[in-house]
Amino acid sequence: MADPPGPRWLILIHQIPPSPSYLRVKVGRRLQALGAVAVKNSVYVLPQGDAALEDFQWVRREIVSGGGDASVCEARFVEGLSDPGVEALFTAAREADYAALATEARALQAGLARRGKRGSRPREQVQAALTRLRKRLAEVAAIDFFNGPGRDTVDGLLSAVESALRPPAAEAEPAPAAAGQARGRTWVTRAGVHVDRMASAWLIKRFIDPEARFEFVRGHDAAAAAGALRFDMFEGDFTHEGDLCTFEVLLRRFGLKDRALLRIGEVVHDIDLKDGRFGHPETAGVDHLVAGIALRHRDDPARIGDASAAFDALYEFFRRKKA
């Protein structure tokens, strides 16, 4: 009989005295900043790891110093609450954070659209708000242990604001990127791929660089290896531009005008940016399919493998479909 798997979780169980009252507030804020979620009153959980253990140990020290009691233990869920159920708690907490950030980002974007009109904000204020939102997004992403899809939406909105703040570019259509210069390259993107990165990786491998190798990094501004091309990353070589998602930017930059690819780009745009611009009937189904792929695989190459098969089929459907 195989040995049971090791514990996946760390549990903090605490009892805080009613006085001083600020201690409970302080501990609550500290646990929220760590990304811990409550599974019961005064019972908090984090994914197993050295950093999480140290974080809980510091919280325990604060509680004990304030006259309370706390224990930290490793755990496996056997009955009742399941591992997927705990993961869902983390995802729901981070999606709420992302939704709040998306609301602020859309308000910032709407303010830019009114630039120069009554009630519009000075550029310096917009830039300061953008910097604050970027910092907050990085903080939320750092405790997004299961790579919630809401991060991509916020990232796209903030990238659109950044593009709008740049000086206007020449109106001429940019010359397509040289496909030959992109052959046999390493393409780097953020780990935890979702729709835009899945679709972009498929597009790169099938239509831009058949010899492409992919690497996945943690963090927004992780350094890429020399000669690597960064996509769907902050200040990447190919990423959101204005109100275009990365897939659309790749189509534009490489001069890909295939009608089926353009249609896929519109579907990916609506899923990624959630602005309902195109409203194609296939969008909801592709959205659910991509979400299922993300739930099925934690491994990024596996996600891209499944997604590539799905986008191959979608491309064939659009290619053969009558205009």
RODO-2510 file (C-alpha; in nm, 4 decimals, decimal comma):
residues 323
     n   res          X          Y          Z
     1     m     0,0000     0,0000     0,0000
     2     a     0,1400     0,3377    -0,1047
     3     d     0,2230     0,5926     0,1604
     4     p    -0,0268     0,8810     0,1820
     5     p     0,0836     1,2079     0,0245
     6     g     0,2577     1,4619     0,2458
     7     p     0,0697     1,7531     0,3960
     8     r    -0,0176     2,0242     0,1437
     9     w    -0,1214     2,2886     0,3948
    10     l    -0,0090     2,4839     0,6964
    11     i    -0,2736     2,5672     0,9564
    12     l    -0,2677     2,8500     1,2102
    13     i    -0,5106     2,8043     1,5000
    14     h    -0,5331     3,1016     1,7318
    15     q    -0,7184     3,2387     2,0316
    16     i    -0,6944     3,6155     2,0781
    17     p    -0,8045     3,7838     2,4032
    18     p    -1,0708     4,0578     2,3798
    19     s    -0,8228     4,3137     2,5128
    20     p    -0,6319     4,4890     2,3690
    21     s    -0,8872     4,5272     2,0892
    22     y    -0,6327     4,6406     1,8329
    23     l    -0,4548     4,3024     1,8429
    24     r    -0,7366     4,1197     1,6644
    25     v    -0,7473     4,3884     1,3940
    26     k    -0,3687     4,3819     1,3568
    27     v    -0,3557     4,0037     1,3252
    28     g    -0,6471     4,0012     1,0803
    29     r    -0,4746     4,2510     0,8536
    30     r    -0,1492     4,0614     0,8772
    31     l    -0,3143     3,7332     0,7743
    32     q    -0,4946     3,9066     0,4888
    33     a    -0,1652     4,0500     0,3623
    34     l    -0,0133     3,7000     0,3676
    35     g    -0,3001     3,5654     0,1555
    36     a    -0,4178     3,3243     0,4259
    37     v    -0,7843     3,2206     0,4145
    38     a    -1,0083     3,1195     0,7025
    39     v    -1,1502     2,7677     0,6968
    40     k    -1,3161     2,8107     1,0388
    41     n    -1,3309     3,0858     1,2973
    42     s    -0,9718     3,1496     1,4090
    43     v    -0,8378     2,8747     1,1789
    44     y    -0,6325     2,9974     0,8826
    45     v    -0,4566     2,8081     0,6055
    46     l    -0,1673     2,8653     0,3655
    47     p    -0,0120     2,6314     0,1092
    48     q     0,2804     2,4359     0,2521
    49     g     0,6185     2,6044     0,2102
    50     d     0,9160     2,7444     0,3989
    51     a     0,8090     3,1066     0,3449
    52     a     0,4534     3,0321     0,4603
    53     l     0,5848     2,8548     0,7706
    54     e     0,7993     3,1536     0,8618
    55     d     0,5068     3,3911     0,8026
    56     f     0,2777     3,1918     1,0319
    57     q     0,5509     3,1672     1,2960
    58     w     0,5811     3,5470     1,3027
    59     v     0,2036     3,5841     1,3341
    60     r     0,2003     3,3301     1,6163
    61     r     0,4727     3,5273     1,7944
    62     e     0,2653     3,8460     1,7685
    63     i    -0,0413     3,6703     1,9088
    64     v     0,1470     3,5142     2,2000
    65     s     0,3229     3,8452     2,2767
    66     g    -0,0206     4,0083     2,2947
    67     g    -0,1454     3,7597     2,5531
    68     g    -0,3137     3,5146     2,3146
    69     d    -0,2443     3,1561     2,2175
    70     a    -0,1673     3,0065     1,8773
    71     s    -0,0400     2,6868     1,7165
    72     v     0,0974     2,6157     1,3689
    73     c     0,0606     2,2684     1,2217
    74     e     0,0874     2,0792     0,8951
    75     a    -0,2345     1,9294     0,7609
    76     r    -0,3989     1,7056     0,5043
    77     f    -0,7748     1,7285     0,4529
    78     v    -0,9210     1,3786     0,4742
    79     e    -1,2942     1,4256     0,5382
    80     g    -1,5231     1,7228     0,4848
    81     l    -1,3279     2,0065     0,3276
    82     s    -1,1220     1,8826     0,0308
    83     d    -0,8022     2,0129    -0,1270
    84     p    -0,9931     2,1493    -0,4301
    85     g    -1,2342     2,3150    -0,1879
    86     v    -0,9466     2,4887    -0,0093
    87     e    -0,7965     2,5960    -0,3415
    88     a    -1,1360     2,7429    -0,4344
    89     l    -1,1273     2,9557    -0,1186
    90     f    -0,7919     3,1015    -0,2222
    91     t    -0,9089     3,1596    -0,5794
    92     a    -1,2300     3,3308    -0,4644
    93     a    -1,0346     3,5610    -0,2322
    94     r    -0,7925     3,6654    -0,5048
    95     e    -1,0669     3,7040    -0,7659
    96     a    -1,2386     3,9480    -0,5296
    97     d    -0,9119     4,1423    -0,5058
    98     y    -0,8720     4,1409    -0,8843
    99     a    -1,2327     4,2506    -0,9364
   100     a    -1,1788     4,5510    -0,7085
   101     l    -0,8613     4,6432    -0,8974
   102     a    -1,0380     4,6030    -1,2326
   103     t    -1,3110     4,8432    -1,1199
   104     e    -1,0486     5,1050    -1,0300
   105     a    -0,8602     5,0451    -1,3562
   106     r    -1,1760     5,0882    -1,5646
   107     a    -1,2530     5,4125    -1,3815
   108     l    -0,9010     5,5321    -1,4615
   109     q    -0,9472     5,4327    -1,8242
   110     a    -1,2804     5,6146    -1,8430
   111     g    -1,1152     5,9244    -1,6982
   112     l    -0,8523     5,9155    -1,9731
   113     a    -1,1264     5,9022    -2,2345
   114     r    -1,2524     6,2339    -2,0947
   115     r    -0,9066     6,3915    -2,1067
   116     g    -0,9299     6,7663    -2,1550
   117     k    -1,2968     6,7761    -2,0600
   118     r    -1,4471     6,9059    -1,7412
   119     g    -1,3804     6,6767    -1,4467
   120     s    -1,0863     6,4991    -1,6106
   121     r    -0,7787     6,4267    -1,3980
   122     p    -0,4337     6,5757    -1,4641
   123     r    -0,1822     6,3399    -1,6242
   124     e     0,0311     6,3387    -1,3078
   125     q    -0,2625     6,2165    -1,0999
   126     v    -0,3413     5,9436    -1,3530
   127     q     0,0231     5,8318    -1,3543
   128     a     0,0306     5,8237    -0,9733
   129     a    -0,2917     5,6210    -0,9631
   130     l    -0,1526     5,3832    -1,2270
   131     t     0,1658     5,3317    -1,0247
   132     r    -0,0409     5,2607    -0,7143
   133     l    -0,2566     5,0061    -0,8984
   134     r     0,0509     4,8346    -1,0458
   135     k     0,1985     4,8053    -0,6980
   136     r    -0,1273     4,6676    -0,5595
   137     l    -0,1549     4,4197    -0,8483
   138     a     0,1971     4,2929    -0,7749
   139     e     0,1029     4,2492    -0,4085
   140     v    -0,2103     4,0508    -0,4946
   141     a    -0,0259     3,8417    -0,7549
   142     a     0,2360     3,7519    -0,4923
   143     i    -0,0327     3,5797    -0,2822
   144     d    -0,2252     3,4384    -0,5793
   145     f    -0,1057     3,0855    -0,5099
   146     f    -0,3295     2,9189    -0,7711
   147     n    -0,3022     3,1720    -1,0565
   148     g    -0,6538     3,3124    -1,0758
   149     p    -0,7555     3,4357    -1,4225
   150     g    -0,8602     3,7769    -1,2940
   151     r    -0,4994     3,8930    -1,2966
   152     d    -0,4920     3,8938    -1,6773
   153     t    -0,7949     4,1224    -1,6932
   154     v    -0,6384     4,3783    -1,4582
   155     d    -0,3051     4,3550    -1,6367
   156     g    -0,4744     4,4229    -1,9694
   157     l    -0,6638     4,7222    -1,8353
   158     l    -0,3523     4,8748    -1,6809
   159     s    -0,1535     4,8131    -1,9999
   160     a    -0,4232     4,9993    -2,1919
   161     v    -0,3919     5,2949    -1,9538
   162     e    -0,0126     5,2898    -1,9920
   163     s    -0,0462     5,2929    -2,3707
   164     a    -0,2897     5,5835    -2,3554
   165     l    -0,0427     5,7850    -2,1477
   166     r     0,2390     5,7429    -2,4008
   167     p     0,2930     6,0141    -2,6627
   168     p     0,0878     5,9448    -2,9764
   169     a     0,2704     5,7321    -3,2299
   170     a     0,2746     5,7909    -3,6023
   171     e    -0,0573     5,7085    -3,7630
   172     a     0,0968     5,4881    -4,0308
   173     e     0,0457     5,1156    -3,9920
   174     p     0,3620     4,9675    -3,8377
   175     a     0,5752     4,7504    -4,0647
   176     p     0,5257     4,3818    -3,9893
   177     a     0,7961     4,2243    -3,7747
   178     a     1,0385     4,0034    -3,9648
   179     a     0,9258     3,6467    -3,9078
   180     g     1,2732     3,5195    -3,9942
   181     q     1,4213     3,7082    -3,6988
   182     a     1,1763     3,5313    -3,4675
   183     r     1,2681     3,1790    -3,5803
   184     g     1,4079     2,9363    -3,3245
   185     r     1,3816     3,1793    -3,0341
   186     t     1,3025     3,1352    -2,6682
   187     w     0,9690     3,3007    -2,5826
   188     v     0,9205     3,3989    -2,2205
   189     t     0,5925     3,4726    -2,0451
   190     r     0,4425     3,4732    -1,6976
   191     a     0,3690     3,1423    -1,5291
   192     g     0,0083     3,0379    -1,4749
   193     v    -0,0949     3,0923    -1,8369
   194     h    -0,4563     3,1749    -1,9170
   195     v    -0,6433     3,2627    -2,2343
   196     d    -0,4244     3,5335    -2,3901
   197     r    -0,0972     3,3540    -2,3159
   198     m    -0,2391     3,0148    -2,4199
   199     a    -0,3681     3,1534    -2,7487
   200     s    -0,0541     3,3595    -2,8100
   201     a     0,1709     3,0577    -2,7523
   202     w    -0,0379     2,8591    -3,0034
   203     l    -0,0169     3,1437    -3,2567
   204     i     0,3600     3,1755    -3,2113
   205     k     0,4260     2,8037    -3,2493
   206     r     0,1973     2,7492    -3,5473
   207     f     0,2260     3,0702    -3,7507
   208     i     0,5308     3,2671    -3,6353
   209     d     0,8061     3,0454    -3,4942
   210     p     0,7520     2,6692    -3,5380
   211     e     1,0802     2,6072    -3,3530
   212     a     0,9773     2,8227    -3,0555
   213     r     1,0758     2,7219    -2,7037
   214     f     0,8723     2,8545    -2,4126
   215     e     0,9834     2,9522    -2,0640
   216     f     0,7561     3,0554    -1,7775
   217     v     0,8686     3,2952    -1,5071
   218     r     0,7229     3,4228    -1,1840
   219     g     0,6789     3,7927    -1,1326
   220     h     0,5864     4,0766    -1,3635
   221     d     0,9352     4,1967    -1,4477
   222     a     1,1389     3,8783    -1,4216
   223     a     1,4466     3,9069    -1,6400
   224     a     1,4498     3,6997    -1,9564
   225     a     1,7555     3,5212    -2,0918
   226     a     1,9629     3,7093    -2,3475
   227     g     1,7992     3,6944    -2,6890
   228     a     1,4649     3,5756    -2,5543
   229     l     1,1397     3,7388    -2,6607
   230     r     0,8944     3,8341    -2,3849
   231     f     0,5211     3,8203    -2,4512
   232     d     0,2150     3,9145    -2,2485
   233     m     0,4360     4,0645    -1,9796
   234     f     0,4754     4,4167    -1,8497
   235     e     0,7056     4,6026    -2,0910
   236     g     0,7477     4,2841    -2,2959
   237     d     0,8414     4,2692    -2,6636
   238     f     0,4854     4,1706    -2,7515
   239     t     0,2176     4,2633    -2,5013
   240     h    -0,1001     4,4687    -2,4682
   241     e    -0,1027     4,7876    -2,6743
   242     g    -0,3852     5,0305    -2,6161
   243     d    -0,7045     4,8261    -2,6183
   244     l    -0,5460     4,5292    -2,7989
   245     c    -0,4679     4,2041    -2,6188
   246     t    -0,1344     4,0314    -2,6834
   247     f    -0,2807     3,7918    -2,9415
   248     e    -0,4098     4,0878    -3,1437
   249     v    -0,0745     4,2656    -3,1112
   250     l     0,1064     3,9582    -3,2473
   251     l    -0,1311     3,9462    -3,5445
   252     r    -0,0685     4,3129    -3,6148
   253     r     0,3070     4,3111    -3,5626
   254     f     0,3630     4,0037    -3,7815
   255     g     0,1159     4,1115    -4,0504
   256     l    -0,1114     3,8096    -4,0076
   257     k    -0,4410     3,8924    -4,1789
   258     d    -0,5992     3,5450    -4,2014
   259     r    -0,9726     3,5929    -4,1436
   260     a    -0,9907     3,2905    -3,9125
   261     l    -0,7054     3,4237    -3,6982
   262     l    -0,8686     3,7647    -3,6770
   263     r    -1,1894     3,6009    -3,5538
   264     i    -0,9978     3,4045    -3,2881
   265     g    -0,8312     3,7302    -3,1870
   266     e    -1,1713     3,8872    -3,1296
   267     v    -1,2820     3,5932    -2,9139
   268     v    -0,9611     3,6070    -2,7097
   269     h    -1,0000     3,9855    -2,6742
   270     d    -1,3473     3,9567    -2,5241
   271     i    -1,2432     3,6817    -2,2809
   272     d    -0,9223     3,8559    -2,1770
   273     l    -1,0419     4,2158    -2,1499
   274     k    -1,4057     4,1394    -2,0642
   275     d    -1,5295     4,4466    -2,2501
   276     g    -1,7792     4,2623    -2,4743
   277     r    -1,6584     4,4509    -2,7819
   278     f    -1,7213     4,1773    -3,0376
   279     g    -1,9816     3,9548    -2,8722
   280     h    -1,9308     3,6440    -3,0853
   281     p    -2,1476     3,3426    -2,9943
   282     e    -1,8408     3,1201    -2,9532
   283     t    -1,6856     3,3361    -2,6828
   284     a    -1,8635     3,1895    -2,3802
   285     g    -1,7817     2,8337    -2,4861
   286     v    -1,4138     2,9113    -2,5446
   287     d    -1,4037     3,0930    -2,2097
   288     h    -1,5358     2,7839    -2,0296
   289     l    -1,3014     2,5540    -2,2224
   290     v    -0,9945     2,7605    -2,1335
   291     a    -1,1025     2,7763    -1,7692
   292     g    -1,1380     2,3969    -1,7693
   293     i    -0,7887     2,3552    -1,9139
   294     a    -0,6488     2,5785    -1,6398
   295     l    -0,8320     2,3759    -1,3741
   296     r    -0,7159     2,0474    -1,5238
   297     h    -0,3453     2,1343    -1,5377
   298     r    -0,1148     2,3272    -1,3062
   299     d     0,1725     2,2706    -1,5461
   300     d     0,2025     2,5486    -1,8068
   301     p     0,3319     2,3324    -2,0954
   302     a     0,0379     2,0956    -2,0376
   303     r    -0,2046     2,3886    -2,0441
   304     i    -0,0568     2,5119    -2,3710
   305     g    -0,0687     2,1602    -2,5155
   306     d    -0,4412     2,1206    -2,4473
   307     a    -0,5166     2,4779    -2,5523
   308     s    -0,3238     2,4375    -2,8772
   309     a    -0,5386     2,1405    -2,9747
   310     a    -0,8497     2,3451    -2,8960
   311     f    -0,7313     2,6459    -3,0974
   312     d    -0,6320     2,4187    -3,3872
   313     a    -0,9931     2,2995    -3,3993
   314     l    -1,1343     2,6503    -3,3591
   315     y    -0,9096     2,7793    -3,6377
   316     e    -1,0254     2,5000    -3,8699
   317     f    -1,3885     2,5826    -3,7901
   318     f    -1,3464     2,9530    -3,8662
   319     r    -1,1335     2,8810    -4,1748
   320     r    -1,3995     2,6605    -4,3312
   321     k    -1,6981     2,8586    -4,2131
   322     k    -1,8702     3,0623    -4,4834
   323     a    -1,8233     3,4366    -4,4467
***
